[in-house]
Amino acid sequence: MTRLTLIVLILLHAMVVFAGFLAPYDYAEQHRAFPYAPPTRVHFSPRPFVYRLTAAYEEDRSQAYPIRFFTSGRLFGVDPGGFIFLFGTDGYGRDVCSRVLYGGRISLATGIVATTLALSIGLIWGSAAGYFGGWVDHVVMRGSELFLALPWLYLLLAVRAFLPLHIDPVQAFLLLVAIFGGVGWARPARLIRGLVLSLRERPYVEAARAFGGRPGYLIRRHILPETKGLLLTQATILIPQYILAEVTLSFLGLGVTEPVPSWGTMLADARQYHSLVSHAWMLAPGAATFAVLLAFVVLADLLGEKR
């Protein structure tokens, strides 16, 4: 089951990484004649093809367009005049399928990079607090309690208030990563500190210390390798948390803004009642978010059982 979950996660991340190849259109390409077009029906006899789409979103069976693979640097597409919208289009006629693939880059990258930052900071401070104890332990633990008490949402709102109304998508991405990672190190640090407190009393560590091993060598050679399991488990917990946080903030307009897509900004387009009732395909980024989060939760449970 663990291997299957890993395969699913790898496939989901690979689809996002290779969005430029898998997506039939660019995320910003607009088809103004087809706003809120429903998902295109694909026919498979004798080979995959689609019919021409009329202004009323009906199939014109007098003209068919075969689906061509490995064309124009993309996995698939149709000849000019034909359109293939696997997940329909949004209000600007942009292909939702393509935007889900491209938007996953922001959402998944935020989770991975922010988790790496949080675990790196937590590993450094937690190892120092657990090994040296004393005033180092006191300062780190009191600091972690302060960061655990910080309301990161209000902190982000305060930081965002000092920035221009429209900021570069890269700046918005770095802002999210910095806040998530800078605030999220506290819990991993406390867990690592408890583990290091136990590891430093192990006989092999005591023996290495008796032979003149310096603290830096002991931590690097004998203690840090034993924290891999804990770090891996924490990563499977933090990544989905930060992905969901990015989706939530982008939904509220505090993250990456248009025209660069993220799953949160795409879901913001579906919050109107008419979108939910008449254009259910606008919830595709929500389904993608759910699939990724579910896979990470299952993986975290499986790793927790093994430990």
N, C-alpha and C positions, 0 to 999 in steps of 0.2 A: 504493500500500500504506500509506503514511503517513497519507493522508487517511482510509482505511478504518479504520485502528487508532484514529485520533482520534475518529471517529464512534462506534465501539464504546465507547470510554472515556466519551465524553459521554453516551451512552445509559445506561451502567451507573451513572454518577454521578447522572443525572437520575432514574433509578428510585429511588435511595436518597433523594434530596432530596424527592421527591414521594411518599414512602412512605405518608404519611397519606392520600393519595388512591388510590394503587394497591393498598395492602394491604386485603384484605377484612375484617380484624379489627384491633383494637388489639393491641399486642404483649403486653399483660398480661391480655387477656381469656381466661378459662379455660372449658373445656367438660369438666367433671369426669367426665361420663358417657362420654367418648371419649378416654381416655389411650392414647397410641401408636396412634392411628387411622391406617390406611394412607392414601396419597393418594386423594382422591376421584376416581372415574371420571366424566368429563363426557361427556354424550351430545349429539349435534348434530342430531337429526332430530325435528321440523322446525326447531326452534330450540334453542340450548344449554339444557340442563337437567340436574339431578341427581336421583337417587332418594333417598328417605328412608333414613337410615342406621340400622340396627338395633343393638341392644346387642352383637351378635356381629360387628359391622362388615360386615354383608351388606346388599345393596340390597333394599329393600322396593319392589318394582315396582308396588305398588298405589297409591303416592302419589309424584308427581313435583313438583319445585320448579323453575320456570324461573329461569335466571340473568338477573337484571335489571341493566342497566347504568345508571350515573350515578344511584345510589340512596343516600340517607342520606349524601351528601357523599363517597361513594367510587365508584371506577370500576365495581365490580360487587359483587354480593351476591345472596343468596337470601332468600326470605320466612322469617319465624320458623317454626321447626319443621324447617327444612332446614339443612344445613351443607355448606360447600364448603371442603375442606382440600386445596389443590393439592399441597402437599408433605407432607401428613400432619400429625400433632400430636406434641407431646412428652409427657412423663410427666404433666404437669398439664393436658393437653388444650388447650394453646395452639397456635395455628396456626403451623407452622414457616415457611410462606411469608411471612406477615406479619412474623414475628420476624427473618427474614433481611433483609427490606427495611429494617426499623427498625434492626436491628443494624449494617447497613452504615454508618449515619450516624456511629457512634462510630469504627469501624475506619478508614473513609476520611477522616473529619475529622482523626483523629490523624495520619495520614500527611501530609495537606496542610498542616495548621497547624504541625506539627513541622518539616517541610521548609522552610516559609517562615521560621520562626525560625532554623533552622540556616543557611540561605543568607543571611539578612540579617546575622547576626553574622559569618559567613565573608566576606561581601562587604566589610563595614566593616574588619575586621582585615586581610584579605588585600590590599585596596587600599592601606591605610596602610603595611603592611610592604613591598609591592612598590614603591611610589612614593618613600617617604622613605628606605628602607634603614636602614643604621646600627643604632643601638641599638633603634629601633622594630622593625626586621626581626628582630633577635636575640631580643627579648622575645616577639614574636608567634610565631615559629617554635618557640622552646623551649616556650612555652605550648601550642602545638598538639601537640607531641610528647607532652606530659604528658596531654592529653585523649585522644589516640589510644591511650595506654597504659592508660587507665582502663577497667576491666571494668564496663560500664554495667549489666549484670545484677546484679552484686553491689552496685553503688551504689544501684540501685533497691531492692534488698532491705534495705539499710541504712536508706535513707530511710523505707521502708514500715514498718520495725520501730518507728520513733519515732511513728508515727501510730496512731490508734485502729483497732481491728480492723475496724469497719464505718465507712467514710467515704462521704460524699456522692458520687454518680456524677460530678458536675461537678468536685469536688476530685480524684477519681481521674483524670479526663481531663486536667486541668491539670497534674497531677503527671507523667503520662506525657509530655505535650507538652514540659514544662520540661526533663525529663531528656534526652529524645531530642534536642531542639533545642540544649540547653546543652552536650551532649557531642558532637553531630554536626557542629558548625561547623568542626572542625579540618581535615578533608580538603578541603572546598570552599575554605577559606581558603588552603591551600597551593597549590591549583591556580590560584586567582585571583591570588595573589602572583606566581607564575611568569609568568602572562599579562601582568600589569601591568608587571613588570620589562622585558618586551619592548616593550610599548606606549609606555612613557615615553621610549624612545629613537627613536620614529618621527619622521620629519622634520616632520610637521604639528604634533606636540606640542612639538618643539624650537622651531619657528617661533612658536607661540603663547606659549611661555615667554619667548622673546626679545622679544616685544612687550609684556611685562609681565604676562602671565597669572599669576594666583596659583594655588597648589596646589589649593585648593578648586575653582576654576573649571576648571582643567585636568582634574582627576579627574572632575568632574561632566559637563563638556561633551565631552571627547575620549576619556576612558578608559573610564568606566562603560558607555557605549553599546556598546563592543566586547566586553563581557563577557556580553552577553545570550545568545549561543549556548552558552557554557560553563554559565551558570546553568540554562538550559533542559535541557541534557543531564544536569546533576547532579540536577535536580528529578525527571526520569524515573527516575533510579537510586535516589534517596533515598526517594521516596514509597512504592514497594513494600517497601523495607526496613523502613520505620517501620510500615507496615500489618502486615507479617508479625510485627514485634516486638510490636505491640499485641495481635495475635491470640495470640501465644505467651504473653505475660504474663497476659492475661485467662484463657487456658486454665489457667494455673498458679494462678489466683486472686489475682493481684497487680494487676489492672486494674479495670475497671468491674465491679461486682457486680450480682447480681439485685436487683430484677426487671428493671432496664434491660438490654436485650440488647446483646451485641456478638458478632461471629462467634467470638471466642475462648471466651466463656462458653458459647455454644451448643455448640461442639465439646466442651467439657468434659463436657456431658451425654451425649455419645456415646462416652466412653472405656471404658464398661463393655462387656464382651464380648457380653452379650446384646443390647445396642443395635446393635452392629456386625453381628451375625448376623441378628437378627429385625427390626430397624428401620433399614434402610439409609438411609431418607430423613432421618435425623438428621444425616447427613453433608452436607446441603445447604449449610450455611455454609462448609464446606471447599471445595465446588465453586465457590461464589461467590468465595471468596478466591483460588482457583487462576485463575479467569477474569480477575479484575482484575490479579493479579500478572503473568500471561502477557501481557496487553495492554500493560502498562507495560514489560515486558522487550522485547517486540517493538518498541515505540516507541523505546526507548533505543537499540536496535541500529540502527534506521533512521536516527535522528538522528546517531548516531556515524558511520555510513557517509557521510552527507552532509557532515559536517565533515571 
